Amino acid sequence: MATTPGTPLPGPRPLPSGPEHPSGQGSGARWPIGRVVAGTMAAGLFAALLLAAAPFIRARESEVTGAVLCGFAVGWGLLALLSARFTDQPQRWAAAPAIFMGASGLLLAWFGAPVDVVLSWVWPPALLALAIWMFFRSRQQLHSRSRQWVLYPVIAVLALASVGGASQTLGAAADAQAFPMPGQLLDVGGYSLHLNCTGTGSPTVVLQPGAGEMSSNHILISAAVSARTRVCVYDRAGRGWSGPADTVQDATQISADLHSLLHSGNVPGPYVLAGHSFGGLYVQTFAANYPDEVAGMVLIDSTNRAPAAVSRPVAVRGGYNLLGRVTAFISIVGRVGLLRLYAPFEDVNSLPPQQRDEIRANIADPGNMRSTLDEYVQANTSMEEAASLQDFAGKPLVVLTAGVGNDAKHEASQNGLATLSTNSLHKTIDFASHESLVAEPDAAAITTQAILDVVGSVRTAAPLAK
């Protein structure tokens, strides 16, 4: 090759050093972007579960939700960091969902319910806008099958959650407007319970709904009994118009709450207690703990209590509450409107339209789901506590048993309840199911009459008519 005088000869060309890192730094070996996407999303899910189970997170729905969001934020943050550092397809846009979820999670975990009310209005539209933006950014910057198989499904879930969350928030606001609270809301020591008393006369009848149910479930009975004497219905913590509670809701705590509620509401005793299903456990515990304030009792297909010979450990108050965390985690589905999809199918058509709709609104509320799950978690403890009632001291007692779905074990347990008092009756209603005893007019009329029979026995001091 010819050269002109004075022109330096070309030196050897440098060897290639590998592809350049997008930031301008040499990168060495590259990580497959698909594995980074899948791995960081899995890491976010693992972090969410780990944080939700962490001892420093209390078993409250707002705090568990906040922990889950912080865990997901870890996954998105790792995607932004690792893809930029170790791949040739940096996904820096993933920092946006990391910041959004992390900030929301920290606010929920730190401030709890007060900020939850605000976020319930803010996060659905914000998350929907973020999901749409994430879709287009990932479409532009991620060139891997992991986009279709991993990111798109995750983004779709976020979009659906935002739509469901908006539906839940708007629906809850509409329910609050459509169903104003009857009666009054009274403090029982850190939280408030709803109490509604109607009618006049003595003794006062106090109705205790079954598991997962509220005061409106007993409308057929309360309306009929109120024509003859005073009757009070109430909502346990976390359902109906009552606020949530941080305390363990076993039979002892529930009966203590009811005792405080009746005294705060200036409802004098002694009372005739009527408990349906799990409510039967609670009224028995109330009668055992406050015997001088109970004049009579009706057990409406009560849940079987623990045999006297069986000793179950009483729930430890305080400490690590694993089951409480699980129920809080499960109840998160209510935040995204899934309960609202189920509520219209609840079979309460035999009740008046107003109470039917109140019950369905209650079912759609995430707080009701949490309180119901907690109730079942405490079931064994409540059965043991109800068994502390060994002698009803000759006070009038009626035990009603549903014939439909009954078996020999349940019938024997119901017979045992009737032996608590020497002034008792046990009636098995052949045509009635467990729920129809309070929800179907024909069976509820029998329940009403049983309550009025006990009221009459208390008034006259005469034995129940056999």
GUVOBA-894054 format. One record per residue (C-alpha): z, x, y negated. Coordinates in pm, 1 decimal. Last residue first. Layout:
# residues N
<atom up="Z" east="X" north="Y"/>
...
# end
This chain:
# residues 466
<atom up="7817.9" east="-9457.7" north="2847.6"/>
<atom up="7927.8" east="-9553.6" north="2498.5"/>
<atom up="8062.8" east="-9249.6" north="2318.8"/>
<atom up="8440.0" east="-9253.0" north="2290.5"/>
<atom up="8602.0" east="-9417.3" north="1987.6"/>
<atom up="8731.9" east="-9229.8" north="1681.4"/>
<atom up="8561.2" east="-9504.8" north="1478.7"/>
<atom up="8378.4" east="-9283.8" north="1231.1"/>
<atom up="8330.2" east="-8990.7" north="1467.6"/>
<atom up="8197.7" east="-9216.4" north="1743.7"/>
<atom up="7959.4" east="-9381.9" north="1497.4"/>
<atom up="7823.4" east="-9046.2" north="1381.2"/>
<atom up="7777.0" east="-8944.7" north="1747.3"/>
<atom up="7583.0" east="-9265.1" north="1813.0"/>
<atom up="7382.7" east="-9204.7" north="1493.3"/>
<atom up="7274.1" east="-8865.9" north="1624.3"/>
<atom up="7174.7" east="-9016.0" north="1961.2"/>
<atom up="6983.6" east="-9290.3" north="1779.7"/>
<atom up="6785.6" east="-9034.1" north="1582.7"/>
<atom up="6696.9" east="-8843.6" north="1899.7"/>
<atom up="6574.1" east="-9164.9" north="2060.5"/>
<atom up="6366.7" east="-9242.7" north="1751.2"/>
<atom up="6226.3" east="-8888.3" north="1767.3"/>
<atom up="6089.5" east="-8968.2" north="2114.3"/>
<atom up="5897.0" east="-9273.6" north="1994.2"/>
<atom up="5789.9" east="-9123.0" north="1658.3"/>
<atom up="5668.6" east="-8785.6" north="1791.1"/>
<atom up="5787.8" east="-8467.9" north="1611.7"/>
<atom up="6158.9" east="-8423.9" north="1686.9"/>
<atom up="6184.0" east="-8503.1" north="2058.8"/>
<atom up="5806.7" east="-8449.3" north="2075.9"/>
<atom up="5855.0" east="-8071.6" north="2065.1"/>
<atom up="6023.8" east="-8030.3" north="2404.4"/>
<atom up="5817.2" east="-8301.9" north="2570.4"/>
<atom up="5928.0" east="-8662.3" north="2606.7"/>
<atom up="5828.7" east="-8911.9" north="2877.0"/>
<atom up="6130.9" east="-8850.4" north="3101.5"/>
<atom up="6396.7" east="-8839.0" north="2831.9"/>
<atom up="6691.6" east="-8670.9" north="3006.8"/>
<atom up="7020.8" east="-8795.2" north="2864.8"/>
<atom up="7352.6" east="-8612.0" north="2884.8"/>
<atom up="7653.2" east="-8783.1" north="2729.1"/>
<atom up="7981.4" east="-8635.9" north="2610.6"/>
<atom up="8344.6" east="-8712.5" north="2530.5"/>
<atom up="8515.1" east="-8473.5" north="2773.9"/>
<atom up="8339.3" east="-8192.3" north="2591.1"/>
<atom up="8174.3" east="-7864.8" north="2693.8"/>
<atom up="8068.3" east="-8027.8" north="3022.1"/>
<atom up="7747.9" east="-8160.2" north="2863.3"/>
<atom up="7629.9" east="-7803.2" north="2808.4"/>
<atom up="7649.3" east="-7738.4" north="3182.6"/>
<atom up="7421.6" east="-8033.1" north="3253.3"/>
<atom up="7170.1" east="-7877.1" north="3015.1"/>
<atom up="7188.1" east="-7550.2" north="3205.3"/>
<atom up="7134.5" east="-7730.7" north="3534.7"/>
<atom up="6831.6" east="-7911.5" north="3391.7"/>
<atom up="6687.4" east="-7581.7" north="3268.1"/>
<atom up="6722.9" east="-7421.4" north="3609.8"/>
<atom up="6585.6" east="-7725.7" north="3793.6"/>
<atom up="6272.5" east="-7750.4" north="3577.5"/>
<atom up="6166.3" east="-7942.8" north="3267.4"/>
<atom up="5811.9" east="-7930.5" north="3131.3"/>
<atom up="5815.0" east="-8300.1" north="3043.2"/>
<atom up="6160.6" east="-8449.6" north="3089.0"/>
<atom up="6292.5" east="-8325.9" north="2754.6"/>
<atom up="6671.0" east="-8298.3" north="2751.4"/>
<atom up="6914.7" east="-8458.2" north="2507.3"/>
<atom up="7280.0" east="-8347.8" north="2511.8"/>
<atom up="7515.4" east="-8574.3" north="2318.6"/>
<atom up="7861.2" east="-8450.9" north="2213.4"/>
<atom up="8152.6" east="-8643.2" north="2065.5"/>
<atom up="8461.2" east="-8420.3" north="2020.3"/>
<atom up="8684.8" east="-8378.0" north="2325.6"/>
<atom up="8779.6" east="-8020.5" north="2237.4"/>
<atom up="8434.0" east="-7865.2" north="2225.3"/>
<atom up="8544.8" east="-7600.3" north="2474.6"/>
<atom up="8363.7" east="-7280.7" north="2574.5"/>
<atom up="8164.9" east="-7198.4" north="2261.0"/>
<atom up="8125.1" east="-6819.7" north="2298.3"/>
<atom up="7806.3" east="-6895.4" north="2493.5"/>
<atom up="7624.5" east="-6937.1" north="2162.5"/>
<atom up="7687.1" east="-6567.8" north="2090.6"/>
<atom up="7527.8" east="-6461.3" north="2419.3"/>
<atom up="7220.8" east="-6677.7" north="2356.8"/>
<atom up="7193.7" east="-6537.6" north="2004.7"/>
<atom up="7202.6" east="-6181.3" north="2134.4"/>
<atom up="6930.1" east="-6256.9" north="2386.2"/>
<atom up="6712.4" east="-6425.0" north="2122.0"/>
<atom up="6742.4" east="-6156.3" north="1851.1"/>
<atom up="6383.1" east="-6033.6" north="1894.1"/>
<atom up="6273.9" east="-6397.3" north="1913.8"/>
<atom up="6423.5" east="-6471.3" north="1572.9"/>
<atom up="6277.0" east="-6152.2" north="1428.6"/>
<atom up="5930.6" east="-6271.2" north="1530.5"/>
<atom up="5996.3" east="-6603.4" north="1359.2"/>
<atom up="6120.2" east="-6433.9" north="1040.7"/>
<atom up="5813.1" east="-6211.8" north="1024.0"/>
<atom up="5576.8" east="-6500.7" north="1089.1"/>
<atom up="5746.6" east="-6711.7" north="823.8"/>
<atom up="5721.4" east="-6431.4" north="569.4"/>
<atom up="5347.0" east="-6399.1" north="636.4"/>
<atom up="5295.7" east="-6755.9" north="503.4"/>
<atom up="5019.0" east="-6950.1" north="681.6"/>
<atom up="5276.1" east="-7119.8" north="907.6"/>
<atom up="5465.3" east="-7242.9" north="600.0"/>
<atom up="5146.8" east="-7391.2" north="452.8"/>
<atom up="5090.2" east="-7569.7" north="783.5"/>
<atom up="5443.4" east="-7709.5" north="774.6"/>
<atom up="5404.8" east="-7830.1" north="416.8"/>
<atom up="5073.4" east="-7994.9" north="510.0"/>
<atom up="5234.1" east="-8192.9" north="791.2"/>
<atom up="5529.0" east="-8277.3" north="564.6"/>
<atom up="5300.6" east="-8438.8" north="306.5"/>
<atom up="5071.5" east="-8605.4" north="562.1"/>
<atom up="5355.8" east="-8780.1" north="752.3"/>
<atom up="5415.9" east="-8635.3" north="1100.1"/>
<atom up="5219.3" east="-8721.9" north="1415.5"/>
<atom up="4944.7" east="-8478.8" north="1313.9"/>
<atom up="5171.4" east="-8178.9" north="1367.6"/>
<atom up="4945.9" east="-7988.8" north="1608.0"/>
<atom up="4893.8" east="-7652.1" north="1437.2"/>
<atom up="4516.6" east="-7604.9" north="1412.4"/>
<atom up="4511.9" east="-7590.4" north="1033.2"/>
<atom up="4749.6" east="-7286.8" north="1042.9"/>
<atom up="4526.9" east="-7050.3" north="1245.2"/>
<atom up="4287.6" east="-6938.5" north="971.6"/>
<atom up="4574.2" east="-6909.6" north="723.3"/>
<atom up="4752.4" east="-6680.8" north="968.2"/>
<atom up="4459.4" east="-6437.9" north="951.3"/>
<atom up="4474.2" east="-6421.6" north="571.0"/>
<atom up="4489.2" east="-6045.3" north="515.5"/>
<atom up="4859.6" east="-6031.7" north="431.3"/>
<atom up="4945.7" east="-6233.4" north="740.8"/>
<atom up="4817.2" east="-5952.6" north="960.5"/>
<atom up="5100.6" east="-5739.8" north="816.8"/>
<atom up="5335.8" east="-5946.8" north="1034.8"/>
<atom up="5261.1" east="-5718.4" north="1328.1"/>
<atom up="5394.8" east="-5411.4" north="1146.5"/>
<atom up="5710.8" east="-5591.4" north="1033.1"/>
<atom up="5765.6" east="-5714.4" north="1390.0"/>
<atom up="5724.0" east="-5360.9" north="1523.7"/>
<atom up="5953.1" east="-5217.7" north="1259.4"/>
<atom up="6224.1" east="-5470.3" north="1345.1"/>
<atom up="6182.8" east="-5384.7" north="1710.9"/>
<atom up="6249.3" east="-5018.3" north="1633.9"/>
<atom up="6559.9" east="-5074.7" north="1419.8"/>
<atom up="6723.6" east="-4734.8" north="1374.9"/>
<atom up="7081.5" east="-4768.0" north="1255.5"/>
<atom up="7232.2" east="-5074.3" north="1091.7"/>
<atom up="7377.9" east="-5364.2" north="1285.6"/>
<atom up="7382.1" east="-5296.7" north="1657.4"/>
<atom up="7276.9" east="-5611.0" north="1839.4"/>
<atom up="7539.2" east="-5736.9" north="2083.3"/>
<atom up="7506.2" east="-5593.6" north="2430.2"/>
<atom up="7467.0" east="-5861.7" north="2693.5"/>
<atom up="7750.6" east="-5976.9" north="2916.0"/>
<atom up="7667.1" east="-6220.2" north="3190.5"/>
<atom up="7951.0" east="-6418.0" north="3345.7"/>
<atom up="7936.2" east="-6690.5" north="3078.4"/>
<atom up="7570.0" east="-6753.2" north="3147.5"/>
<atom up="7361.2" east="-6686.8" north="2835.3"/>
<atom up="7240.1" east="-6992.4" north="2644.9"/>
<atom up="6953.2" east="-7214.7" north="2745.9"/>
<atom up="6749.5" east="-7323.2" north="2443.8"/>
<atom up="6860.1" east="-7668.3" north="2335.3"/>
<atom up="6662.0" east="-7974.8" north="2434.4"/>
<atom up="6814.4" east="-8150.2" north="2132.5"/>
<atom up="7184.8" east="-8062.9" north="2128.8"/>
<atom up="7377.8" east="-8324.5" north="1930.0"/>
<atom up="7720.4" east="-8235.3" north="1789.5"/>
<atom up="8039.2" east="-8385.4" north="1654.7"/>
<atom up="8319.6" east="-8329.9" north="1404.7"/>
<atom up="8252.1" east="-7967.1" north="1308.9"/>
<atom up="8438.8" east="-7801.7" north="1021.7"/>
<atom up="8761.8" east="-7729.6" north="1211.8"/>
<atom up="8566.6" east="-7542.7" north="1480.7"/>
<atom up="8413.3" east="-7286.2" north="1241.5"/>
<atom up="8315.1" east="-6991.3" north="1464.9"/>
<atom up="8261.4" east="-7180.7" north="1791.2"/>
<atom up="8101.9" east="-7481.9" north="1622.3"/>
<atom up="7869.2" east="-7252.7" north="1423.2"/>
<atom up="7774.9" east="-7069.8" north="1744.8"/>
<atom up="7694.0" east="-7402.5" north="1911.0"/>
<atom up="7492.2" east="-7502.7" north="1603.9"/>
<atom up="7291.3" east="-7179.5" north="1622.4"/>
<atom up="7213.0" east="-7195.9" north="1992.4"/>
<atom up="7090.7" east="-7554.3" north="1956.5"/>
<atom up="6866.6" east="-7444.6" north="1670.0"/>
<atom up="6682.6" east="-7231.7" north="1924.9"/>
<atom up="6554.1" east="-7564.1" north="2066.9"/>
<atom up="6669.1" east="-7843.7" north="1833.8"/>
<atom up="7013.7" east="-7846.4" north="1672.1"/>
<atom up="7211.0" east="-8146.4" north="1546.2"/>
<atom up="7546.8" east="-8079.8" north="1379.8"/>
<atom up="7780.2" east="-8360.2" north="1278.8"/>
<atom up="7984.0" east="-8215.6" north="996.4"/>
<atom up="8350.6" east="-8189.1" north="894.2"/>
<atom up="8279.0" east="-8129.6" north="622.0"/>
<atom up="8209.4" east="-8132.5" north="250.3"/>
<atom up="7865.7" east="-8047.7" north="106.4"/>
<atom up="7933.5" east="-7874.4" north="-225.4"/>
<atom up="7599.7" east="-7685.7" north="-212.7"/>
<atom up="7775.7" east="-7348.9" north="-214.8"/>
<atom up="7995.5" east="-7471.1" north="71.1"/>
<atom up="7697.1" east="-7588.4" north="273.0"/>
<atom up="7508.0" east="-7265.5" north="206.1"/>
<atom up="7800.5" east="-7039.2" north="297.0"/>
<atom up="7841.1" east="-7211.9" north="635.7"/>
<atom up="7466.2" east="-7203.9" north="691.4"/>
<atom up="7458.5" east="-6830.6" north="622.7"/>
<atom up="7749.5" east="-6773.4" north="860.8"/>
<atom up="7571.4" east="-6978.6" north="1128.5"/>
<atom up="7257.8" east="-6769.3" north="1082.3"/>
<atom up="7453.6" east="-6442.7" north="1092.1"/>
<atom up="7629.5" east="-6537.1" north="1416.0"/>
<atom up="7312.9" east="-6674.2" north="1575.3"/>
<atom up="7114.0" east="-6357.3" north="1508.3"/>
<atom up="6927.1" east="-6288.1" north="1186.8"/>
<atom up="6992.5" east="-5918.2" north="1125.3"/>
<atom up="7035.2" east="-5878.1" north="749.0"/>
<atom up="6754.3" east="-5801.0" north="503.2"/>
<atom up="6685.8" east="-6166.5" north="433.2"/>
<atom up="6372.2" east="-6339.2" north="307.6"/>
<atom up="6386.6" east="-6627.7" north="58.8"/>
<atom up="6401.6" east="-6993.8" north="151.4"/>
<atom up="6131.4" east="-7245.7" north="54.1"/>
<atom up="5993.8" east="-7278.4" north="405.7"/>
<atom up="6063.6" east="-6962.1" north="596.6"/>
<atom up="6217.1" east="-6619.5" north="544.2"/>
<atom up="6583.1" east="-6712.3" north="576.9"/>
<atom up="6653.1" east="-7043.3" north="749.1"/>
<atom up="6530.9" east="-7360.1" north="584.7"/>
<atom up="6761.6" east="-7655.1" north="530.6"/>
<atom up="6815.1" east="-8019.1" north="622.8"/>
<atom up="7110.3" east="-8229.0" north="512.2"/>
<atom up="7190.4" east="-8587.9" north="609.9"/>
<atom up="7422.3" east="-8838.1" north="442.1"/>
<atom up="7473.0" east="-9158.2" north="636.4"/>
<atom up="7293.6" east="-9469.9" north="758.9"/>
<atom up="6953.8" east="-9473.6" north="584.5"/>
<atom up="6960.0" east="-9093.5" north="577.7"/>
<atom up="6939.5" east="-9092.8" north="959.3"/>
<atom up="6588.2" east="-9240.9" north="957.9"/>
<atom up="6442.2" east="-9006.0" north="695.1"/>
<atom up="6614.4" east="-8702.7" north="847.9"/>
<atom up="6481.5" east="-8779.3" north="1196.2"/>
<atom up="6114.6" east="-8831.1" north="1110.8"/>
<atom up="6126.3" east="-8547.7" north="854.6"/>
<atom up="6257.5" east="-8289.4" north="1099.0"/>
<atom up="5961.1" east="-8048.9" north="1090.8"/>
<atom up="5985.0" east="-8047.5" north="710.3"/>
<atom up="6309.2" east="-7846.1" north="727.6"/>
<atom up="6136.5" east="-7547.2" north="883.1"/>
<atom up="6022.0" east="-7425.4" north="1223.5"/>
<atom up="5975.1" east="-7077.9" north="1372.5"/>
<atom up="6234.9" east="-7141.0" north="1642.3"/>
<atom up="6387.9" east="-7487.4" north="1624.6"/>
<atom up="6526.6" east="-7676.1" north="1326.3"/>
<atom up="6902.0" east="-7722.8" north="1253.1"/>
<atom up="6989.7" east="-8064.3" north="1109.6"/>
<atom up="7324.0" east="-8120.0" north="936.5"/>
<atom up="7466.9" east="-8474.0" north="951.4"/>
<atom up="7732.8" east="-8554.2" north="690.9"/>
<atom up="8023.3" east="-8762.3" north="818.2"/>
<atom up="8030.9" east="-8965.9" north="602.0"/>
<atom up="7809.6" east="-9169.0" north="375.6"/>
<atom up="7515.6" east="-9131.5" north="143.3"/>
<atom up="7148.3" east="-9047.7" north="184.6"/>
<atom up="6965.9" east="-8724.0" north="116.1"/>
<atom up="7048.3" east="-8351.1" north="126.7"/>
<atom up="6798.3" east="-8068.5" north="79.8"/>
<atom up="6901.1" east="-7704.5" north="111.1"/>
<atom up="6679.6" east="-7398.2" north="57.8"/>
<atom up="6831.8" east="-7055.7" north="111.4"/>
<atom up="6871.2" east="-6766.8" north="-132.1"/>
<atom up="6929.4" east="-6396.2" north="-73.8"/>
<atom up="7199.2" east="-6139.9" north="-151.2"/>
<atom up="7502.6" east="-6344.2" north="-54.5"/>
<atom up="7432.2" east="-6710.2" north="20.2"/>
<atom up="7251.9" east="-6796.1" north="-304.5"/>
<atom up="7132.5" east="-7153.9" north="-332.5"/>
<atom up="6788.6" east="-7311.4" north="-372.5"/>
<atom up="6796.9" east="-7687.2" north="-427.7"/>
<atom up="6653.8" east="-8016.1" north="-300.1"/>
<atom up="6281.5" east="-8070.2" north="-270.1"/>
<atom up="6060.5" east="-7768.4" north="-334.9"/>
<atom up="5720.7" east="-7829.7" north="-490.5"/>
<atom up="5434.3" east="-7846.7" north="-239.6"/>
<atom up="5095.3" east="-7851.9" north="-412.0"/>
<atom up="5166.2" east="-7577.5" north="-668.1"/>
<atom up="5327.7" east="-7340.4" north="-419.0"/>
<atom up="5046.9" east="-7415.4" north="-173.4"/>
<atom up="4780.9" east="-7329.6" north="-434.0"/>
<atom up="4948.0" east="-6995.5" north="-505.8"/>
<atom up="4968.4" east="-6923.0" north="-132.8"/>
<atom up="4600.5" east="-7008.4" north="-91.1"/>
<atom up="4495.9" east="-6780.9" north="-377.9"/>
<atom up="4691.3" east="-6488.5" north="-234.3"/>
<atom up="4582.5" east="-6552.0" north="125.5"/>
<atom up="4214.4" east="-6599.7" north="37.5"/>
<atom up="4219.9" east="-6282.2" north="-172.2"/>
<atom up="4375.9" east="-6094.6" north="117.2"/>
<atom up="4115.0" east="-6229.8" north="357.7"/>
<atom up="3833.2" east="-6112.9" north="129.5"/>
<atom up="3996.8" east="-5772.3" north="87.8"/>
<atom up="4064.1" east="-5741.2" north="460.8"/>
<atom up="3699.7" east="-5826.3" north="533.9"/>
<atom up="3585.3" east="-5548.5" north="299.4"/>
<atom up="3828.0" east="-5298.7" north="453.4"/>
<atom up="3714.2" east="-5393.6" north="804.0"/>
<atom up="3350.5" east="-5344.8" north="698.2"/>
<atom up="3437.4" east="-5000.3" north="557.7"/>
<atom up="3589.8" east="-4901.9" north="891.6"/>
<atom up="3287.3" east="-5036.5" north="1083.7"/>
<atom up="3049.3" east="-4847.9" north="848.5"/>
<atom up="3247.1" east="-4525.6" north="873.9"/>
<atom up="3259.7" east="-4485.7" north="1252.5"/>
<atom up="2941.1" east="-4574.8" north="1442.2"/>
<atom up="2694.6" east="-4612.6" north="1155.5"/>
<atom up="2814.2" east="-4314.9" north="949.9"/>
<atom up="2904.1" east="-4120.0" north="1261.4"/>
<atom up="2531.3" east="-4116.9" north="1338.3"/>
<atom up="2504.0" east="-3845.2" north="1077.8"/>
<atom up="2350.8" east="-3796.2" north="736.3"/>
<atom up="2647.2" east="-3865.4" north="508.3"/>
<atom up="2579.3" east="-3829.4" north="135.1"/>
<atom up="2368.4" east="-4124.5" north="23.1"/>
<atom up="2482.4" east="-4382.7" north="276.5"/>
<atom up="2840.5" east="-4262.6" north="239.7"/>
<atom up="2821.6" east="-4320.3" north="-134.4"/>
<atom up="2662.7" east="-4663.5" north="-93.9"/>
<atom up="2921.0" east="-4790.4" north="151.2"/>
<atom up="3212.3" east="-4635.3" north="-37.5"/>
<atom up="3111.1" east="-4823.4" north="-354.0"/>
<atom up="3107.0" east="-5152.9" north="-165.0"/>
<atom up="3445.4" east="-5075.8" north="-9.7"/>
<atom up="3593.2" east="-4980.5" north="-349.6"/>
<atom up="3478.6" east="-5306.0" north="-509.7"/>
<atom up="3631.7" east="-5500.6" north="-220.2"/>
<atom up="3953.2" east="-5297.0" north="-242.0"/>
<atom up="3990.3" east="-5364.0" north="-613.6"/>
<atom up="3921.0" east="-5736.8" north="-568.1"/>
<atom up="4186.9" east="-5764.3" north="-291.1"/>
<atom up="4435.8" east="-5509.9" north="-437.7"/>
<atom up="4521.8" east="-5667.0" north="-770.5"/>
<atom up="4659.6" east="-6013.0" north="-693.1"/>
<atom up="4879.4" east="-5912.4" north="-396.6"/>
<atom up="4958.3" east="-5592.4" north="-588.4"/>
<atom up="5161.4" east="-5783.2" north="-847.0"/>
<atom up="5378.1" east="-5969.6" north="-596.4"/>
<atom up="5416.3" east="-5654.9" north="-385.5"/>
<atom up="5546.5" east="-5467.6" north="-690.6"/>
<atom up="5863.4" east="-5678.0" north="-687.4"/>
<atom up="5886.8" east="-5683.6" north="-302.3"/>
<atom up="5917.2" east="-5311.7" north="-235.8"/>
<atom up="5961.0" east="-5056.5" north="-517.4"/>
<atom up="5935.8" east="-4729.6" north="-324.3"/>
<atom up="5738.1" east="-4824.8" north="-12.5"/>
<atom up="5509.8" east="-5061.8" north="-201.0"/>
<atom up="5442.2" east="-4820.8" north="-488.7"/>
<atom up="5388.8" east="-4531.3" north="-246.6"/>
<atom up="5142.6" east="-4734.6" north="-41.6"/>
<atom up="4940.7" east="-4845.7" north="-342.2"/>
<atom up="4915.3" east="-4488.0" north="-471.6"/>
<atom up="4816.1" east="-4352.2" north="-131.6"/>
<atom up="4566.1" east="-4628.1" north="-65.2"/>
<atom up="4384.1" east="-4584.1" north="-397.3"/>
<atom up="4408.5" east="-4204.0" north="-399.0"/>
<atom up="4274.4" east="-4168.6" north="-44.1"/>
<atom up="4010.7" east="-4436.8" north="-108.1"/>
<atom up="3882.5" east="-4223.5" north="-402.0"/>
<atom up="3914.0" east="-3883.6" north="-227.6"/>
<atom up="3654.6" east="-3999.5" north="25.6"/>
<atom up="3388.1" east="-3951.1" north="-247.9"/>
<atom up="3413.5" east="-3576.0" north="-180.5"/>
<atom up="3215.1" east="-3617.8" north="138.9"/>
<atom up="3075.3" east="-3264.5" north="171.6"/>
<atom up="2776.6" east="-3238.2" north="407.8"/>
<atom up="2733.8" east="-2866.8" north="493.4"/>
<atom up="3067.0" east="-2866.7" north="675.2"/>
<atom up="3391.9" east="-2667.1" north="668.4"/>
<atom up="3542.7" east="-2687.2" north="320.4"/>
<atom up="3382.8" east="-2996.5" north="171.7"/>
<atom up="3403.9" east="-3193.8" north="496.4"/>
<atom up="3760.3" east="-3077.1" north="549.4"/>
<atom up="3892.2" east="-3184.2" north="210.8"/>
<atom up="3723.0" east="-3522.9" north="161.8"/>
<atom up="3777.8" east="-3625.8" north="525.0"/>
<atom up="4138.0" east="-3503.4" north="514.0"/>
<atom up="4205.8" east="-3720.2" north="209.5"/>
<atom up="4058.6" east="-4023.1" north="384.7"/>
<atom up="4286.3" east="-3971.9" north="685.0"/>
<atom up="4595.9" east="-3902.8" north="475.1"/>
<atom up="4530.2" east="-4220.2" north="275.3"/>
<atom up="4539.6" east="-4414.0" north="603.5"/>
<atom up="4892.0" east="-4287.1" north="657.2"/>
<atom up="4993.4" east="-4376.8" north="302.8"/>
<atom up="4863.2" east="-4730.5" north="362.7"/>
<atom up="5068.6" east="-4760.5" north="682.0"/>
<atom up="5382.2" east="-4639.8" north="502.6"/>
<atom up="5332.4" east="-4895.5" north="226.1"/>
<atom up="5294.3" east="-5173.1" north="482.6"/>
<atom up="5616.0" east="-5056.4" north="652.2"/>
<atom up="5791.2" east="-5059.0" north="315.0"/>
<atom up="5667.9" east="-5405.5" north="218.4"/>
<atom up="5744.6" east="-5551.1" north="562.8"/>
<atom up="6096.0" east="-5416.5" north="575.5"/>
<atom up="6220.8" east="-5207.3" north="867.1"/>
<atom up="6329.3" east="-4919.6" north="643.0"/>
<atom up="6114.7" east="-4607.9" north="616.8"/>
<atom up="6331.5" east="-4292.7" north="627.0"/>
<atom up="6345.7" east="-4313.4" north="1008.1"/>
<atom up="5965.4" east="-4277.6" north="1041.4"/>
<atom up="5799.9" east="-4542.0" north="1262.4"/>
<atom up="5561.3" east="-4666.4" north="992.9"/>
<atom up="5492.2" east="-4301.7" north="903.6"/>
<atom up="5386.0" east="-4219.3" north="1259.1"/>
<atom up="5167.9" east="-4528.7" north="1297.4"/>
<atom up="4986.7" east="-4459.7" north="969.2"/>
<atom up="4955.2" east="-4087.2" north="1050.8"/>
<atom up="4791.7" east="-4170.6" north="1384.3"/>
<atom up="4544.1" east="-4405.0" north="1214.1"/>
<atom up="4465.0" east="-4142.6" north="950.2"/>
<atom up="4420.0" east="-3874.0" north="1216.2"/>
<atom up="4173.9" east="-4098.7" north="1399.8"/>
<atom up="3973.9" east="-4137.9" north="1077.9"/>
<atom up="3992.1" east="-3761.9" north="1024.9"/>
<atom up="3869.9" east="-3687.2" north="1376.2"/>
<atom up="3578.0" east="-3929.3" north="1370.0"/>
<atom up="3447.9" east="-3800.0" north="1036.3"/>
<atom up="3506.3" east="-3433.2" north="1125.3"/>
<atom up="3340.4" east="-3480.3" north="1462.5"/>
<atom up="3032.4" east="-3629.6" north="1299.0"/>
<atom up="3022.5" east="-3351.6" north="1039.5"/>
<atom up="2985.1" east="-3085.3" north="1305.8"/>
<atom up="3186.0" east="-2783.4" north="1183.0"/>
<atom up="2989.7" east="-2490.9" north="1034.8"/>
<atom up="3037.2" east="-2125.9" north="1126.9"/>
<atom up="3041.6" east="-1875.8" north="838.3"/>
<atom up="3076.8" east="-2037.0" north="500.7"/>
<atom up="2968.5" east="-1802.9" north="225.4"/>
<atom up="3080.6" east="-1938.7" north="-107.1"/>
<atom up="2850.9" east="-2127.2" north="-347.7"/>
<atom up="3041.0" east="-2455.1" north="-338.3"/>
<atom up="2781.3" east="-2600.3" north="-107.4"/>
<atom up="2847.9" east="-2314.8" north="137.8"/>
<atom up="2542.2" east="-2092.2" north="175.5"/>
<atom up="2376.5" east="-2065.8" north="509.0"/>
<atom up="2402.2" east="-1741.3" north="702.5"/>
<atom up="2414.2" east="-1380.3" north="589.3"/>
<atom up="2041.4" east="-1311.4" north="596.2"/>
<atom up="1961.9" east="-939.1" north="626.0"/>
<atom up="1890.5" east="-758.0" north="299.0"/>
<atom up="1531.9" east="-642.2" north="244.3"/>
<atom up="1474.7" east="-264.2" north="274.5"/>
<atom up="1385.6" east="-86.2" north="-50.4"/>
<atom up="1063.9" east="-121.2" north="-243.3"/>
<atom up="917.2" east="213.7" north="-365.8"/>
<atom up="988.3" east="286.0" north="-729.1"/>
<atom up="691.0" east="269.7" north="-970.3"/>
<atom up="646.9" east="596.9" north="-1160.4"/>
<atom up="280.5" east="642.7" north="-1069.5"/>
<atom up="117.8" east="319.2" north="-965.5"/>
<atom up="140.8" east="209.7" north="-608.5"/>
<atom up="-109.7" east="148.4" north="-335.8"/>
<atom up="0.0" east="0.0" north="0.0"/>
# end
